[in-house]
Amino acid sequence: MKATERKFNFVSHEDPDTGARVTRLTPPDVTCHRNYFYQKCFTNDGTKLMFGGEFGPQPSPNWNLHLLDLPSQTALQLTDGARENTFGAFMSPDDRFVYFVRGDRHLIRLELATLKEEVAYVVPDGWVGYGTWVSNSACTKMVGIEIAAADWFPLNTWQKFNDMFHKKPLCRLFSVDLQTGQRSVILEQRGWLGHPQYRPFDDHTVAYCHEGPHDLIDARMWFINEDGTNRRCGKEHTDGESCTHEFWVPDGSAMIYVSYNANAPERWIYSLDPVTLENKLLTAMPPCSHLMSNFDGTLIVGDGCGKASAGDNEMLVGDPYLHLFDLKAGITRPIARHDSGWDVYKDSRQVTHPHPSFTPDEKQVLFSCDKERANGVEPALYLADL
C-alpha cells in the first residue's frame, strides 16, 4: 500500500561485451519499469529515482509509483490507485512533487514530503486523457492530448495502435494552468495527435506529433504557438522516410529525432530548429529506437533495435546494445547490452522498451527492459556505468 517501504538488493554484473558495470535495481519477482525517457525521474542530486512497479494492491496488470533511495536501496511506495499512467509520470523541477494521470481522467499532484495528493486538472466528460503530458520549465503549466471518448479504445497491442491511426480520432492539444486547473485548447482536429512538449525555457512554443505507424506518417513533427497561432510542419518526410521519437534537448536549443528509410540500412540523428525549421544532420547511428541527450545535447544515448515492421510500430529484435554518441568527440560506442525482447507484456506496449537516459551526473545511463526474463526475472530497471 501507499507509504510502504521495501528494502531492495541491487545486483551488479559486468557486461560480457563491453565490460561496463550494469546494476539491476528492482526485485526479480516484480515487474518494474521506468517512466518515459524525456520525463524527469531523478531528484536533482541523483540520489532518488521515481519508477513504476507492480507491488499492489491492485491485481496485475497494474502500476503504481515508487521512489527509490539509491544509497540505502530502499523504495517508498507513493501511490496505490488503479489505472495510473506511470509511464507519463514526472517529478517537478524542484523535487517537491510528482505529477501523473490516474484513470485517463485525473491529473494528480503528489507532494513527496507528505504523500498528500490533490487533483490539478480533470479531463472533461466525453474525453479521455491520452499519452505523456509535459510541463513547461517552471512547472506552472502543462500540455497534453485529449481524445474524444467515442473514438477511444485501450492501445494495449500494436494492432490497436495501428487501428487508432486509421480511425482518425478527434483529438485536441491543450494547455492547463497547474495552479488554477484552467484549460486552453491550442488545436483540435480529426487525426491522431501525440507527444505534446513545451519547448524548454520557451512557453510560447509547443511541439506535437502526428501519431501512428511510422511508414504511414508523411510529416510527424509539428510546432505551434501556445495561443494556437503559427502552426508549422517541422519536416515533410522524403519518399520512404520515417521520423521517430523526437525530443527537446533539455536546454531548449533544438529538437532531436531519428530518421531512417525502410529500404536503407542506415539510421540518422538530426536536429531541428523550431524557428528556422532547419534540419541538421548530426551523425549516422546503428538502428536505435529511442534517443535522449544530456542537458546541452553534446551526449546522446540510444537503444538498439531491429527494423520496425511495416504498417504498425511493433519493434523487432536486432541490435541489442545501448549506444553512446559523443558529438563533441565524434565518437560512437556501445555502452552495454540491453537485450530487450521488445515484447508487449502485461497489456503494455512499453514495459520492455529500454527508454534510456542519463543520470544527472552523466556518469550512468538508466534503462528498463526484460533482458533477464529467460532466467525468470521480471522486467526491471538498470543502471549502466559510462
N, C-alpha and C positions, 0 to 999 in steps of 0.2 A: 504494500500500500504506500501511499504518499508519505514522505518523510522517513521511510525505511532506509537504514544504512546497511550496505553489504561490503564485506571485505573481499577484494579480488586478489588474484595471484597472477601477476604478469609472467609471461613465458617468452623468453628470447631464443632466437636461433640465428645462425649465420647463413645468409643466402648462399645456396650452392653454386651460383654462377658469378656473383659479384663480390661475395664476401661481406656484404653490408650486414649490420645487425638489424634484425627485424623482430619486433616485440608485439606479441598478441596481448591486448589489454583486457579483453572481455572473457567471461567464462565459456568453457567449451560446450556447455549444455543449454545455453540460452542464445536465441537468435538476436543479434545486435547489429546496428548499422549507424553510420554517421549521417549528418544532415547533408543537404545539397552543397556542392563544392564551393559555391561563391557566397554562402551564408556563414556568418561568424559563429564559431563553435568553441573557440578557446577564450579564456579570460586573457586580458592584455598582457599579464605576466607569464602566460603559458603554463600555469600550474594546474588549471582546471579545464576539463573538457566536457561539453554537453553532447549527449548522444541519445539514440533511440534504442530501446530494448524491450524484450517480451518477458518481463518479470511478473506480469499480472497486475491487478487481479482479474482483468477481463480474459475471456477464453481466446486462444490463438485462432486466427492471426490478429494481434492487437499490439500496438506500440505505445509506449509511454516514454517520457523524457527523464533523463538521469544526468547528474553532474558528478563526474569522476575527478577526485583529487589525485593527481598523478603521484606526488611524493609519498602519500600514505596508502595508495592503491585502494582507496575507499570510495564507493559510489553512493550517492544520495538520490533516492527516487523523488522526482519533482512533481509528477502528475500520476493520476490513476483513473483518468476518464476513458471514455470509449471513443474510437474513431478519431484519434488525434493525428494531425499531419506533422509527424516528427521529421519528415524529410525537409519540410519547409521552415522548420523552427530555427530561430537565431537568437543570439544574445545581443543586447543593446551595447552601443559603443562604450558606455561607462561601466559595464559588467553588472548593472543593478537588476536588469530584467531579462526575461526570456519571453519572446512572442511566438505564438503558434496558433493555428486554426483547429478548432475542435468541431467534429461532426459536419464539416463542409459549410458551417454557418457562422460560428462564433470565433472572432479573433480575441484570443486571451493574452493578457499581460500578466505575467507571473513574477512576483518580487522574490529574488533569490534569497534575500536575508530572512524572510518570514514564510515563504511559500504561499503567501496570500495571492489569490487570483482575482482579477477584475476583467470584465468584458469591455474591450476597447472599441469594438465595432461588431454589428450584426448584419449579415447578408440579408437583404430584403426577401420577403416571401416571393416565391416564383423564380428564385435564382439559387445557384449553387456556387460556393467559393472554390475555385479551381487552382491547383498548382502551387507554385512558390511565389509568395509575395515578398517584396523587398522594400526596406525603408530608405529614406534619404540619409545623408551622412550624419545629420544631427539627431536622427531617430525621432523626429517630430511628426512625420507623416509617412505614408506607405502607399505603394502602388500594387494593385492586384488585378486579377481577372475573375469575372463572374460569368457563368454560362446559364442560359435560360434552363430552368428545371425540366421543361418539356423536352429539351434536347439532350439532357444529361443521362449518362449511364456510367457505372464504375469502369475504370480503364485498367482492369486487372489482368489483361492479356494483350499481346501485341496485335492480335486480330481486332480487338475492340479499339485499340489505338488507331488502327487503320480505318475502322468503321466510323470513328468520330470525325476524321478528316472528311470523309465522303458525305457525312451528314450535314456539313457546313452549319454548325450550331450558331445560334445567336449569342454573341459574346460582347462584353463590354470591358474596356480598360478603364480603371477608376483610380482615384487617389482618395485617401482618407486621413483626416486630421486625427492624430493619435490621442490628443487631449480631449477633443470635443466629440469625436466619432462622426463628424460631418463628412459626407461623401460627395465627391465631384466626379461626374463621368467625363472622361477625357475623349473616349472614342467608343462608339457602339456600331457593330456591323455583323452581318451574317458571314461566317467564316471563322475558323478556329484560331484563336489568339492565345499566346503563351509567353512565358519568360519575361514578365514585366520587370524593369530595373531602372530605378533612378540613376542618373549619372552621378558618381561620387563628387561631392562638393559643387554640384550644379543642379539645383532643384528645378530648374526650368526645362531640363532635357530628360525625357523618358524614352527608354528603348523597349521594344517588344518584338515578338516574332510571329510569323505565320507558321503555325504548328502543323505537324503531320509527317508522313513518311518522307524522308529526305529527298528521294528521287522524284517525288510528285510536287515538290515546292519549287516555284520558279524565282522567288525572291523572299528569303527568310527574314532578314534583319531590317527593321524599320525604326525610325525615330519620329518623335512628335513632341511638340512643346507641351508643358504641363497644362496649359489652358486650352489644349485641343487644336491649336493652330500649327502650321508649318509641318504637316505630316510629310515625311520623305523616306524614300527607299534607300537603305544603306548600300545595297548592291543587288543588281539584277544578275541572276546566275547565267553563266555561259552554258552552251549546249552540253548536257550531261553532267554539269557541276552540281554538287551538293555542298551546302554550308551548314555547319552544326555548332551547337553548344557555345554560343557567343557569351562573352562575359566582359565586364568593365575591368580594366586594370584598376586596382584599388585606389590609386592616386587620381583617377579620373582622366588620365591623359589620352586614352584611346580605348576602343573596344577591340578584343582579340577573338578570333574564331578559327575553326578548322575548315579547310576547303579540300575537296577531293573530287575526282571524276570516276564514275563507275567503271570506266574502261581503262583506267591507268593505275599502276601500282603505287604511285606516289601520293602522299598527303602533304599539305602545306599549312603553315601557320601564317595568318595575315593579321594586320591591324587595320582598323577602320576609324577614320576621323569623323565624328558626328556633325561637324560644322562644314568642312570642305567635302566630305564624303570620299576623300582619297583612300583607296585601298592599297596598303603597302605590304609587299611580301617580306616576311621576317626570316623564315628558314623552312627548308624541307624537313620532314619528320617521318618516323615509322608510323604505321597505321594506328593512331590513337583516337579514342572517342572523346573523352573529356580533358580539357586543359584548364589549368589555373596558374596564375602568376603570383610572384611576391608583390610588395607594395608598389614598386616603381616599374614593374614589368621587365626587369632585367633577367629574372629567372622564371622558367615555366616548367611545370610538371604535367605529364600526360599519362593516361592509362592505355597501354597497347591493347589492340583488339583485332578481330578479323574484319572482313568485309561486312557491311550492313546488307541484309537481304533486301531484294527488290520488293517494293510495294508496301513495306512496313519499316519499322525501325528496329526490328529484332537484331540483337548483336550476336555475332558469331565468333567463336574462339579462333584466335590466330596468334598474334604477338602477345606473349604472356608477361611482359615487363612493364614496370613503371619507368618512364624516361625523363631525364633531366635535360633541359635546354638552357644553356648559359649563353644568352645572346651577346653579352659583352665579350666573352672569351671566344665565342664562335664554336663552342663545344657541345656536342650531344652525346649522352652516355646513358646506359641502363643503370637504374638505381638498385632494383631488386625485382624478383618475380612477384606478381600478384596472383597469377594463375586462376583468375576468375572464370567460372563457367558461364557467366552472363545469363544465368537461367532466371525465369520467372519463379519465384519461391514464396510460398505462403501468401498468395494473391498479390504479390508485389512485383512490379517490373523493375524495381530499383534496388532492392535489398542486396543483390550480389554485385552491383556496379561499384568499382573502386572509388570513383569520385575523389581523386587525390587533391590535396592542397598542402601548403607549407605550414609548419608551426610558426608562431610569432617570431622566434629567434632564427628562423630559416635554416635550422640545423637538422630538421627531420621532416618527413612527409607523412601525413595522416591519410589512411585509406581504409576502406572496408570491403570485404569480399568473402567468398566461400572456398578459399584455397585449400582448406583442411577438411572439407566435407567427406572425402574418401576415408578419412581417419575418424569419422564420427563427430567432428567438430562443427558446430553450427556457424553460419556466417558471423563474422567478428570484426572488431576494429583493430588496426595495426598501426604501429609507427616504424618507419624505415629510416635509419640514420643516413644522412648525406655525408 
